[in-house]
Structure formats: structure tokens, C-alpha cells
Amino acid sequence: MALIHKLQPFSSLHSLFTTTHHSLHRCHPISSLNCHTSPFTEKHSIERYQRDQWVYQTNPLDQTTSFSLPPDSGSIRENDIGLQLPELKRMLQVLREKRESEGKCSEGKCVPGNVFLVGTGPGDPELLTLKAVRVMKSADLLLYDRLVSNDVLDLVAPHAKLLYVGKTAGYHSRTQEEIHELLLSFAEAGATVVRLKGGDPLVFGRGGEEMDFLQQQGIQVKVIPGITAASGIAAELGIPLTHRGIANSVRFLTGHSRKGGTDPLFVSENAADSDSTLVVYMGLSTFPSLAQKLMHHGLSPQTPAAAIERGTTIQQRTVFAELKDLSGKITSAELVSPTLIIIGKVVELSPFWPISTKEESCLMQA
């Protein structure tokens, strides 16, 4: 049984709150100018905390809702979770009561609900699949990541509850184990639970871990694929990830180091292939090290490359450069996460590739 089921439930659920969606202006796709507001969640995003406001609400007539933090809660994240538990328990009880009224519960046990792992694509809500939108509108509870844009969240049905479980460098609103328990708790209560993930849920999204955990607990999991950032962002810029005679394969890499620091997880000598396209996810901090290693193992310093911040959204910013110069240009443009990096001769096929360098391109000479 999930951890949250061991907590005494409450019997009331407060009304939903509303949020105001702020209109955003699209940046030029190759601009180096800063934009004002991110469509993605940051650590202190007002929009995301507004959407989660329901978990903090308490009923002044119900004295049992008071919740005191344990004396050893030392971190912001622990305090945040502790404050949210009463309303989460309250919602679980309401879901159970609803299922009981529908005849789907017996002797305190409900028919388990379904969990959907839904990929929301790289950011543009119009890149969602019809199936993803349909599932989102049917959900009782949606747990969403940092890379799920506000425009996508606006498509959620009014009756559904939203809970932010995103992660960013140095700050996890929930640990992965806590996310597992939340998914399990609400599924066991018979809820339709949707786990929203940026891009595709099974590409660098830890969706496989969540699916494996839930299936071991007897919960049915359905995966709704999404357009992963590599293909969605590359297509928007007119970069073919593979191209006859130029790139016969594509490789997706993670820039994260499991132990932190500046060294990527993969072996760079195996990635230094001039006939392949490299796409680096989450690689801002490790890219300087990666670029040096790729060149050290034989990849030409003149290899075309691009770094794309918030790709496919109205705030997309892109920097083009040769591999040897890209790290410096990323720093100069002050790109921030999420930024995708594409390395390979196919980058030169983009209509946005600088004309001055295209005159001397290897593709023009071929």
C-alpha cells in the first residue's frame, strides 16, 4: 500500500481555484536577446504555485486539518510536502467516496484506476497528440514536470487537480520515490491519474522507472508518446536529423552526470562520429567538457552545431556556431535550461545557418 494511504484521511475537498494565463511574445528563433517570462516552471514560478494552491487550503470548521511539521524537517522541500499532506489525504478520501457511490469499492478497497504517462512534446501545445489531449481531459489528478509548458496545462479539464512534481538542478519539488508513492496512492483510490512529462515520457524522462514501479504494484500503466525534443526542435529549425550522404544515424545523449560535476555519463570517443548527428539533452553545464572531448577524439572543430533554448515555444532562442565556438556563444547569449544541443553536418542545412559560414561549408564543397 502506498505511503500516503497510511495517513488518516479527511472527508472534505475544497473548490478549485482559478489561474490567470499570461500572454507571451515569441522571440526571434536565432535571437540572442533575453526574453522576459519562461513558459516552463522555475523554482519560484508564481503560476505553478497558483495551480498548486488547492493543496494548501484548509477548512476552518474542521480542526482535524491542522498539520504540524515534525521538528526534524530541515529542508524547504520537506516542509513543502508536509504542508500539502492534509489536502492530499482529503482528496484521496473524496475519490474513494466517489468510487464507492459508483459501486467500484468494496470493504474499503477500490478497483484500481489507470495511470497514463503522457508526453507533452517540446513545448508547443499544438504538437500534442489528440490522444494526449483526450486523456488529459479525463484525468482526476495530473502530476506535471518542469518542462510541461503553461499552454499545455491550460488544456486540462476544469475539474481536475494539478500537482507540480518537477525537478531542476539543485531543487527537486519531489523525490522520485515520492512521485512513485503519489502515483500509486491515487491509482489505488481508483483515480484516473495522468503523469505529464515534457517531450516523450520514455526519453530521458524516467518514465520507465515509474512504469516499472507501478506495474510491480499491480497498477495498469498506459504510455501516450510525445514528440521528443530532438525531433520536434530540429524539425522547427529545418535540421534533418538524418540525411542521405551526410548523416546516416542519430544519437541522443544526456549531458547529466549521475554524480554531478562536468563529465557526461557517456563515452565521448564513441560519440565522435562525423557521419552521425549528436543531440544532447540537459547538457548546458557539461557541454564545454563534452565539446573538448569530442574534438580530442577526432570530431572536427568546424563541425556545425546549434543550441536551442525553449525550443518550439514562443520564447525559443537559438545560437548557431561551429563546435569549437559554440560553448562561448552559449555563454555570451546567456542561454538557460531547457536548452537542446545539436551537433553534426546536418545543422548546416538549416535555413537559419549563418550565410557567411555556409559559403565555406563542407556541404557546398561536396
Number of C-alpha atoms within 10 A of each C-alpha: 10 17 12 18 18 10 11 11 20 18 15 17 20 13 9 14 12 11 13 9 11 10 9 14 11 12 18 14 20 19 14 17 12 13 16 10 12 16 24 21 22 17 16 8 13 11 18 21 16 13 19 18 17 21 23 13 16 19 13 9 7 11 9 13 19 11 13 9 13 10 6 8 12 10 8 11 14 15 15 15 16 15 17 17 18 23 23 22 25 20 24 26 21 17 21 23 18 16 19 18 10 9 11 16 18 10 6 9 14 20 17 20 18 21 27 23 27 30 27 31 30 28 29 20 20 12 16 20 17 10 11 20 17 13 18 25 16 15 22 20 23 25 19 23 21 22 24 25 24 20 18 21 19 13 13 20 16 12 13 16 20 21 20 19 20 22 18 15 10 6 13 13 20 18 14 16 11 16 17 18 20 22 26 30 23 28 26 24 26 25 25 23 28 28 24 29 28 26 27 23 25 21 20 16 15 12 20 14 13 23 20 12 18 18 12 9 12 11 19 15 20 13 19 18 21 24 21 20 23 22 16 20 25 23 14 13 21 16 24 20 25 17 16 8 9 17 19 13 14 17 14 15 19 16 24 22 16 9 9 12 10 17 20 21 15 14 12 20 14 9 20 21 19 17 18 21 27 24 25 23 21 19 24 22 19 21 21 19 16 22 21 16 18 21 18 14 15 13 20 17 15 16 21 26 25 29 25 25 24 26 25 25 23 19 22 21 26 25 23 23 23 21 24 19 17 22 23 13 18 24 11 11 15 12 21 15 18 18 22 23 26 26 25 29 27 24 25 28 16 16 11 16 21 13 11 8 13 14 11 10 16 14 14 9 7 7
